[in-house]
Amino acid sequence: MRSGRGRTRVAAMEPVEQPETPRVGAFARARDTIARLIEQPALPLDTLAADARVSPSQLQREFRRLAGVSPKRFSQMLAKERLLCALRAGAPVLEASLIAGLSSTSRAQELVLTAEGATPVQVRRGGEGMTLRTALVATDLGRMFAAWTGQGFCALEFVDDTAAIEAALRRLARIWPRAQIESGSAETADRVRAVLRGEGGGAVHVRASHFQLRVWQALMRLPAGRVVSYAGIAAALGLPRAARAVGQAVGSNPVALVIPCHRVIRESGALSGYRWDAARKALLIVREQGATGD
């Protein structure tokens, strides 16, 4: 996909390695199980397995491989986060300190992740002179579409079908109409895998308003395994009445995982919306907590 006469031409992506069928089935079952547990946390393993049409031992094994914990432990961890978030709703200073990075150091903080906005010149020129290197990467959480500007990710999102891939490409072409877009970048794919392994490579280079950038930078300072409310982020930014605007900024995040919008839940403890599926959001939270020992 290359630009011509100052405009970006959208073409088909290059073939991408497809996940093995058992891998796809295991993720689908885990996602469905998580969705059930969000609605009914006390469901027993036998019932979850029957719904998934597999044996309890198979569901337990697949779920543990993806989440790092059993379905029962997963449900307990979500319940704990709901309780803690409700408690924090009455103590915004704690949330603010977490976002500001004043808690114990974490691997995510040590990576020194950065978020930078596109310069006015880059925005005005629609990305003219920029090369966006894209890739489709198969992960155990589903396929991801990524775009790297040379300075950071400008897009990183889960794409569950062809329509989602095409929509991601259209968004990229709309935001950067004069940029050159190269597909099938091995370098970009490697950067995505590094992020998934927690090894860094997570710089962000996005087109954003000043307020959006502040919200996203605050999220990137939040330690892995922690969750926070929209009001907590607003308080940390010194804008306690801006919870609704914070929610809009979180929802418009174009870079999953690196800008960890999955760590934001409602003050009530409800997971709330996630543009890449609420079950996937819950899975990300629990996996992070398992890695950090929370």
Backbone torsions as a table, in degrees:
resi	resn	phi	psi	omega
1	MET	NA	112.5	-175.4
2	ARG	-131.8	157.2	-178.2
3	SER	-83.6	150.4	175.7
4	GLY	-144.4	130.6	-179.2
5	ARG	54.4	39.9	172.6
6	GLY	81.0	5.8	179.2
7	ARG	-128.3	152.1	-179.9
8	THR	-88.9	131.8	177.8
9	ARG	-103.6	125.1	-178.3
10	VAL	-88.4	121.8	178.8
11	ALA	-123.2	173.9	-179.5
12	ALA	-68.1	144.9	176.1
13	MET	-69.8	153.5	174.8
14	GLU	-68.0	155.8	178.8
15	PRO	-54.5	145.2	-178.7
16	VAL	-126.3	148.3	177.5
17	GLU	-59.7	127.3	-179.2
18	GLN	-93.4	140.6	177.2
19	PRO	-63.9	151.2	176.9
20	GLU	-65.8	147.7	-177.2
21	THR	-55.3	-46.1	177.9
22	PRO	-58.1	-35.7	-179.8
23	ARG	-65.4	-43.2	179.1
24	VAL	-64.6	-43.1	179.8
25	GLY	-62.9	-40.2	179.9
26	ALA	-63.7	-42.5	179.3
27	PHE	-66.0	-41.6	-179.9
28	ALA	-61.9	-42.2	178.7
29	ARG	-65.2	-42.2	178.9
30	ALA	-63.2	-41.5	-179.8
31	ARG	-63.8	-42.6	178.4
32	ASP	-65.2	-38.3	179.1
33	THR	-64.8	-42.2	178.4
34	ILE	-62.1	-43.2	179.2
35	ALA	-60.0	-39.0	177.8
36	ARG	-66.1	-41.9	-177.6
37	LEU	-69.0	-31.0	176.6
38	ILE	-62.9	-39.8	-179.2
39	GLU	-81.3	-38.3	-176.2
40	GLN	-135.9	84.2	-173.6
41	PRO	-60.6	-24.3	-173.5
42	ALA	-92.3	7.2	-179.0
43	LEU	-60.8	131.7	179.8
44	PRO	-74.6	160.6	-178.4
45	LEU	-59.1	-40.5	-178.7
46	ASP	-59.6	-41.0	179.4
47	THR	-67.6	-43.5	178.9
48	LEU	-61.9	-41.1	-179.8
49	ALA	-66.6	-41.4	179.0
50	ALA	-62.1	-40.7	177.8
51	ASP	-63.8	-35.5	-178.9
52	ALA	-84.5	-7.2	178.6
53	ARG	62.7	39.3	173.6
54	VAL	-137.2	170.1	179.0
55	SER	-74.2	154.5	177.2
56	PRO	-56.1	-39.2	-179.2
57	SER	-66.3	-38.2	179.3
58	GLN	-67.7	-44.1	179.7
59	LEU	-63.8	-42.2	178.5
60	GLN	-59.5	-44.3	-177.9
61	ARG	-66.1	-47.6	-179.1
62	GLU	-64.7	-43.5	-178.4
63	PHE	-63.7	-43.5	-179.2
64	ARG	-65.0	-35.8	179.0
65	ARG	-64.2	-38.5	-178.5
66	LEU	-81.8	-44.1	-173.9
67	ALA	-95.4	-20.2	-178.2
68	GLY	84.5	-4.0	179.1
69	VAL	-140.9	166.9	177.1
70	SER	-76.3	163.2	176.0
71	PRO	-56.5	-38.9	-180.0
72	LYS	-64.4	-45.6	179.4
73	ARG	-66.0	-36.8	177.0
74	PHE	-57.4	-48.1	-179.2
75	SER	-62.9	-39.5	178.9
76	GLN	-64.2	-40.2	-178.8
77	MET	-67.4	-39.0	177.1
78	LEU	-64.8	-40.4	178.9
79	ALA	-62.0	-40.0	178.9
80	LYS	-62.6	-42.5	-179.3
81	GLU	-66.5	-37.4	177.2
82	ARG	-61.2	-43.3	179.9
83	LEU	-64.8	-47.2	-178.1
84	LEU	-63.2	-39.5	-178.8
85	CYS	-67.2	-37.7	177.6
86	ALA	-64.1	-38.3	177.8
87	LEU	-67.1	-40.3	-178.1
88	ARG	-68.1	-22.6	179.8
89	ALA	-58.7	-26.1	178.0
90	GLY	-94.7	2.9	-179.0
91	ALA	-138.4	68.9	-177.1
92	PRO	-60.4	-22.9	179.7
93	VAL	-62.9	-37.5	178.6
94	LEU	-64.0	-45.6	179.4
95	GLU	-62.0	-42.1	-179.8
96	ALA	-61.2	-40.0	-179.3
97	SER	-67.6	-35.3	178.6
98	LEU	-65.6	-45.5	-179.3
99	ILE	-64.9	-34.7	-179.4
100	ALA	-75.6	-3.1	177.5
101	GLY	80.0	26.2	-177.2
102	LEU	-89.7	-3.7	177.2
103	SER	-83.4	-173.9	-177.9
104	SER	-59.8	150.4	-178.3
105	THR	-65.5	151.5	179.3
106	SER	-134.1	165.7	179.8
107	ARG	-58.6	-39.6	-179.0
108	ALA	-61.2	-40.2	179.6
109	GLN	-68.0	-38.2	-177.4
110	GLU	-65.5	-21.1	179.4
111	LEU	-75.6	-11.1	-179.9
112	VAL	51.6	59.5	178.1
113	LEU	-70.2	143.6	-178.2
114	THR	-130.2	150.1	175.0
115	ALA	-127.7	123.5	179.7
116	GLU	-124.5	144.1	176.2
117	GLY	-89.2	154.0	175.7
118	ALA	-64.2	147.4	-179.5
119	THR	-72.9	157.8	177.7
120	PRO	-55.3	-36.0	179.6
121	VAL	-66.0	-43.9	179.4
122	GLN	-62.4	-40.0	179.8
123	VAL	-68.0	-46.4	-177.3
124	ARG	-61.8	-36.7	-178.2
125	ARG	-88.4	2.0	178.0
126	GLY	64.1	27.3	179.3
127	GLY	85.9	11.0	179.3
128	GLU	-57.7	130.5	-178.1
129	GLY	90.6	-8.7	178.3
130	MET	-93.1	148.1	173.3
131	THR	-117.8	120.3	179.0
132	LEU	-101.3	116.5	-177.6
133	ARG	-99.7	116.7	-173.6
134	THR	-108.0	161.7	177.9
135	ALA	-157.9	152.5	170.0
136	LEU	-110.0	128.0	-174.2
137	VAL	-126.6	127.4	175.9
138	ALA	-81.8	127.0	178.4
139	THR	-129.6	170.6	179.4
140	ASP	-75.9	-2.1	174.0
141	LEU	-105.6	5.4	-177.1
142	GLY	114.3	169.5	179.8
143	ARG	-69.9	147.5	177.6
144	MET	-125.6	139.1	173.1
145	PHE	-101.5	131.5	-178.0
146	ALA	-132.3	148.2	174.3
147	ALA	-138.2	130.8	-175.7
148	TRP	-118.8	129.7	-176.5
149	THR	-89.1	-11.8	-170.8
150	GLY	107.6	-22.1	176.8
151	GLN	-113.4	-18.9	-179.4
152	GLY	170.0	177.6	176.3
153	PHE	-72.4	131.8	170.4
154	CYS	-105.8	-10.6	175.8
155	ALA	-154.7	138.5	173.7
156	LEU	-159.8	106.9	-175.2
157	GLU	-147.6	154.8	176.3
158	PHE	-77.1	135.2	179.4
159	VAL	-129.6	109.1	-172.9
160	ASP	-89.1	-9.4	178.4
161	ASP	-157.1	176.5	-177.8
162	THR	-61.2	-37.8	-179.8
163	ALA	-61.5	-39.0	179.8
164	ALA	-67.7	-37.0	177.7
165	ILE	-64.1	-46.5	-179.6
166	GLU	-63.5	-37.8	178.6
167	ALA	-65.7	-38.7	178.5
168	ALA	-64.2	-39.7	178.2
169	LEU	-66.7	-39.8	179.0
170	ARG	-65.0	-40.6	177.9
171	ARG	-61.6	-42.4	-179.3
172	LEU	-62.9	-43.8	-179.8
173	ALA	-67.9	-31.0	179.4
174	ARG	-73.6	-39.4	-179.0
175	ILE	-73.9	-37.9	-177.8
176	TRP	-123.3	68.6	-172.1
177	PRO	-64.2	-21.5	-177.4
178	ARG	-109.6	7.0	179.3
179	ALA	-80.1	155.1	172.6
180	GLN	-89.8	130.8	-177.6
181	ILE	-115.7	122.9	179.0
182	GLU	-112.7	127.7	-177.9
183	SER	-97.6	165.1	176.1
184	GLY	69.6	34.4	-177.6
185	SER	-77.9	116.7	177.8
186	ALA	-67.1	-34.6	-180.0
187	GLU	-64.1	-43.8	179.3
188	THR	-65.4	-41.4	178.0
189	ALA	-60.0	-41.0	178.5
190	ASP	-63.6	-37.8	178.5
191	ARG	-64.4	-39.4	177.9
192	VAL	-62.3	-45.6	-179.2
193	ARG	-64.2	-35.1	177.7
194	ALA	-64.4	-40.9	177.6
195	VAL	-62.5	-43.7	-179.2
196	LEU	-64.1	-31.1	178.5
197	ARG	-84.7	-5.6	-178.1
198	GLY	75.2	30.2	-175.8
199	GLU	-104.5	9.1	177.6
200	GLY	100.2	-157.6	-177.3
201	GLY	77.1	17.6	-171.7
202	GLY	-100.5	37.2	174.4
203	ALA	-70.7	151.8	-178.8
204	VAL	-126.4	134.7	179.1
205	HIS	-134.0	99.5	-169.2
206	VAL	-128.2	158.5	171.3
207	ARG	-89.9	116.0	-172.9
208	ALA	-155.4	158.4	172.2
209	SER	-75.5	165.8	179.3
210	HIS	-60.7	-40.1	-178.8
211	PHE	-66.9	-45.4	177.2
212	GLN	-56.3	-44.2	-178.1
213	LEU	-63.2	-39.5	178.7
214	ARG	-63.2	-42.5	179.1
215	VAL	-63.6	-45.9	-177.8
216	TRP	-66.8	-37.7	177.1
217	GLN	-64.4	-38.7	177.7
218	ALA	-62.5	-41.4	178.3
219	LEU	-62.6	-37.9	-178.4
220	MET	-71.1	-16.5	176.0
221	ARG	-90.1	-7.6	-179.4
222	LEU	-75.1	125.6	-178.2
223	PRO	-58.5	145.0	177.6
224	ALA	-58.7	141.2	179.2
225	GLY	89.1	-7.7	178.3
226	ARG	-98.7	148.6	172.6
227	VAL	-121.4	159.7	-176.5
228	VAL	-149.1	159.0	178.9
229	SER	-94.9	165.3	176.6
230	TYR	-60.9	-40.6	179.2
231	ALA	-64.7	-34.9	178.6
232	GLY	-64.1	-40.6	177.4
233	ILE	-65.4	-44.2	179.3
234	ALA	-58.6	-42.2	179.4
235	ALA	-64.1	-40.2	-179.8
236	ALA	-64.6	-30.0	179.3
237	LEU	-85.0	-1.4	-178.5
238	GLY	77.4	21.5	-178.9
239	LEU	-129.6	69.0	-172.3
240	PRO	-60.3	-19.8	-179.7
241	ARG	-94.7	7.1	-173.4
242	ALA	-102.3	23.7	-177.2
243	ALA	-59.2	-40.0	-180.0
244	ARG	-65.0	-42.7	178.3
245	ALA	-65.2	-36.9	176.2
246	VAL	-61.2	-42.9	178.8
247	GLY	-59.7	-39.4	178.6
248	GLN	-67.0	-39.4	178.5
249	ALA	-66.2	-41.9	178.5
250	VAL	-62.7	-43.1	-178.7
251	GLY	-67.6	-21.3	-178.8
252	SER	-95.1	6.7	-179.9
253	ASN	-57.1	122.9	-179.7
254	PRO	-93.1	-3.1	-173.0
255	VAL	-126.8	94.3	-179.7
256	ALA	-65.4	156.2	174.8
257	LEU	70.5	-56.0	-178.7
258	VAL	-68.2	-46.2	167.0
259	ILE	-96.0	99.2	-166.1
260	PRO	-80.8	68.6	-179.5
261	CYS	-66.6	-14.3	177.7
262	HIS	-68.4	-12.5	-179.4
263	ARG	-87.4	3.1	-178.7
264	VAL	-102.8	124.2	177.6
265	ILE	-130.2	170.9	-178.9
266	ARG	-74.0	159.4	179.8
267	GLU	-60.1	-27.8	178.7
268	SER	-71.1	-13.7	-175.7
269	GLY	99.0	-7.5	178.5
270	ALA	-67.4	144.0	-178.2
271	LEU	-66.2	-28.3	-177.6
272	SER	61.9	-169.3	-173.9
273	GLY	-74.5	155.6	174.2
274	TYR	-150.5	122.1	-171.1
275	ARG	-63.4	-17.5	-180.0
276	TRP	-110.3	28.5	173.2
277	ASP	94.8	125.6	-176.7
278	ALA	-63.9	-33.9	178.3
279	ALA	-65.0	-39.5	177.8
280	ARG	-65.6	-37.1	177.3
281	LYS	-60.8	-47.8	179.6
282	ALA	-61.4	-40.0	179.6
283	LEU	-63.7	-41.3	178.8
284	LEU	-63.2	-42.4	-179.6
285	ILE	-62.1	-47.4	-177.2
286	VAL	-68.7	-38.1	177.8
287	ARG	-62.4	-41.2	178.6
288	GLU	-64.4	-41.1	179.8
289	GLN	-65.8	-36.4	177.0
290	GLY	-65.5	-36.2	-179.3
291	ALA	-72.1	-29.8	-177.6
292	THR	-97.0	-5.3	177.7
293	GLY	81.1	12.3	179.4
294	ASP	-72.1	NA	NA
